[in-house]
Amino acid sequence: MVPDVLIPKITAKIYDLQDPTSKMSKSASTDAGLISLLDDPALSAKKIRSAVTDSEREIRYDPDAKPGVSNLLSIQSAVTGVGIEALVDAYAGRGYGDLKKDTAEAVVAYVSPIKARVDELTADVAELESVLQAGAERAHDVASKTVQRVYERLGFLPQRGNHLP
């Protein structure tokens, strides 16, 4: 059984870095505000350092009044596991440059292993096919058991041949 995903409500939505009132989305008109798991780490860091904030200096979590700063705090919290309040306390008396730099470093540290694994798999076609085949077999096993339980509960006869179960 696969456990349910646990997504803290405060980090459930990550907003566009250039328009922090809009949800980060692949359908955005430009990718300048998007962080892709497959972006070059330097590009991800540059996007975060260029994130839109406001003209104040105070770092606090207030999505309505400070959407850009709040978004950066949410992103950093999501990738580090540090709570928003603790981050706000840590940035007391510090500026947006520090917040952006630290968030960029945290995101790069978080996504670099993912990108490295994707690069590794795409460089070795045989390994990629092996991983895909193993995933397909696992999915078939799980689906077969589920379909078999449904058939039994509904009183259907099991399917024969090359179908599931």
DRENVEXZA-772013 format. One record per residue (C-alpha): residue number from 1; x, y, z. Coordinates in Angstrom, 1 decimal, decimal comma. Example, Ala and Ser with C-alpha at 12.3 -4.5 7.8 and 13.67 -1.06 7.14 Angstrom:
    n       X       Y       Z
    1    12,3    -4,5     7,8
    2    13,7    -1,1     7,1
//
This chain:
    n       X       Y       Z
    1     0,0     0,0     0,0
    2     1,4     3,4    -1,0
    3     1,1     6,0     1,9
    4    -0,8     9,2     1,3
    5     1,3    12,2     0,4
    6     1,8    14,6     3,2
    7     2,1    18,2     1,9
    8     2,1    20,9     4,5
    9    -0,7    23,3     3,7
   10     1,6    26,3     3,9
   11     3,9    24,9     1,2
   12     1,2    23,2    -0,9
   13     1,3    25,9    -3,5
   14     4,5    27,4    -4,8
   15     4,1    30,6    -6,7
   16     5,8    32,0    -9,8
   17     9,0    33,8    -8,9
   18     8,2    36,7   -11,2
   19     4,5    36,9   -10,4
   20     4,2    35,7    -6,8
   21     0,4    36,1    -6,9
   22     0,1    33,3    -9,6
   23     0,8    29,7    -9,0
   24     4,0    28,3   -10,5
   25     2,9    26,6   -13,7
   26     4,4    25,2   -16,9
   27     1,8    27,1   -18,8
   28     3,2    30,5   -17,7
   29     4,0    32,9   -20,5
   30     7,7    32,8   -19,6
   31     9,8    30,3   -17,7
   32    11,7    33,0   -15,8
   33     9,5    32,5   -12,8
   34     9,6    28,7   -12,9
   35    11,9    26,2   -11,2
   36    12,3    23,0   -13,1
   37    13,8    19,9   -11,5
   38    15,9    19,5   -14,6
   39    17,2    23,1   -14,8
   40    20,9    23,6   -14,6
   41    21,7    24,5   -10,9
   42    23,2    27,8   -11,9
   43    20,0    28,7   -13,8
   44    17,8    27,8   -10,9
   45    19,9    29,9    -8,5
   46    19,7    32,8   -10,9
   47    15,9    32,6   -11,2
   48    15,6    32,6    -7,4
   49    18,0    35,5    -7,0
   50    15,9    37,4    -9,5
   51    12,7    36,7    -7,8
   52    10,3    39,6    -7,4
   53    10,0    40,9    -3,8
   54     8,8    44,3    -2,5
   55    10,6    47,6    -1,7
   56    10,6    47,0     2,1
   57    13,4    45,3     4,0
   58    11,5    43,3     6,6
   59    11,4    39,6     6,1
   60     8,0    38,2     7,4
   61     5,5    35,8     6,2
   62     2,4    37,6     4,9
   63     1,1    36,2     1,6
   64    -1,2    39,2     1,0
   65     1,1    42,1     1,7
   66     4,4    40,4     0,9
   67     3,7    37,6    -1,7
   68     7,3    37,4    -3,1
   69     9,0    37,2     0,3
   70     6,3    34,7     1,5
   71     6,9    32,6    -1,6
   72    10,6    32,4    -1,0
   73    10,1    31,5     2,7
   74     7,6    28,7     1,6
   75    10,1    27,4    -1,0
   76    12,9    27,3     1,5
   77    10,7    25,7     4,1
   78     9,6    23,0     1,7
   79    13,1    22,0     0,7
   80    14,8    22,3     4,1
   81    12,0    21,1     6,4
   82    12,5    24,2     8,6
   83     9,3    25,9     9,6
   84     8,3    29,3     8,3
   85     8,4    30,9    11,8
   86    11,9    29,6    12,4
   87    13,0    31,0     9,1
   88    11,5    34,4     9,8
   89    13,3    34,5    13,1
   90    16,6    33,5    11,4
   91    16,3    36,3     9,0
   92    15,5    39,0    11,6
   93    17,6    42,1    10,7
   94    18,8    40,5     7,4
   95    17,9    41,6     3,9
   96    16,2    40,0     0,9
   97    19,6    39,3    -0,7
   98    20,4    36,8     2,1
   99    16,9    35,2     1,8
  100    17,3    34,8    -2,0
  101    20,9    33,5    -1,7
  102    20,0    30,9     1,0
  103    16,8    29,9    -0,8
  104    18,8    29,4    -4,0
  105    21,4    27,3    -2,2
  106    18,7    25,2    -0,5
  107    16,8    24,5    -3,8
  108    20,0    23,6    -5,6
  109    21,0    21,2    -2,8
  110    17,5    19,7    -2,9
  111    17,1    19,2    -6,7
  112    20,8    18,4    -7,6
  113    20,5    14,7    -6,7
  114    17,3    14,4    -8,8
  115    18,9    16,1   -11,8
  116    22,0    14,0   -11,4
  117    19,9    10,8   -11,4
  118    18,0    11,9   -14,5
  119    21,2    12,7   -16,3
  120    22,6     9,3   -15,3
  121    19,6     7,5   -16,6
  122    19,3     9,4   -19,8
  123    23,1     8,8   -20,5
  124    22,6     5,0   -20,1
  125    19,7     3,9   -22,3
  126    20,0     0,3   -21,1
  127    19,7     1,3   -17,5
  128    16,8     3,6   -18,3
  129    15,0     0,8   -20,1
  130    15,7    -1,5   -17,1
  131    14,3     1,0   -14,6
  132    11,2     1,6   -16,8
  133    10,7    -2,2   -17,2
  134    10,9    -2,7   -13,5
  135     8,4     0,1   -12,9
  136     6,0    -1,4   -15,4
  137     6,2    -4,8   -13,8
  138     5,6    -3,3   -10,4
  139     2,6    -1,3   -11,7
  140     1,2    -4,5   -13,3
  141     1,6    -6,5   -10,1
  142    -0,2    -3,8    -8,1
  143    -2,9    -3,3   -10,7
  144    -3,5    -7,1   -11,1
  145    -4,0    -7,5    -7,4
  146    -6,5    -4,6    -7,3
  147    -8,4    -5,8   -10,3
  148    -8,5    -9,3    -8,8
  149   -10,0    -8,0    -5,6
  150   -12,6    -6,0    -7,5
  151   -13,6    -9,1    -9,5
  152   -13,9   -11,2    -6,4
  153   -16,0    -8,6    -4,6
  154   -18,3    -8,1    -7,5
  155   -18,6   -11,8    -8,2
  156   -17,1   -11,7   -11,7
  157   -15,1   -14,5   -13,1
  158   -11,4   -13,8   -13,5
  159   -10,3   -12,8   -16,9
  160    -8,3   -15,2   -19,0
  161    -5,4   -14,5   -21,3
  162    -3,1   -11,6   -21,5
  163    -5,3    -9,2   -19,5
  164    -4,8    -7,9   -16,0
  165    -5,1   -10,5   -13,2
//
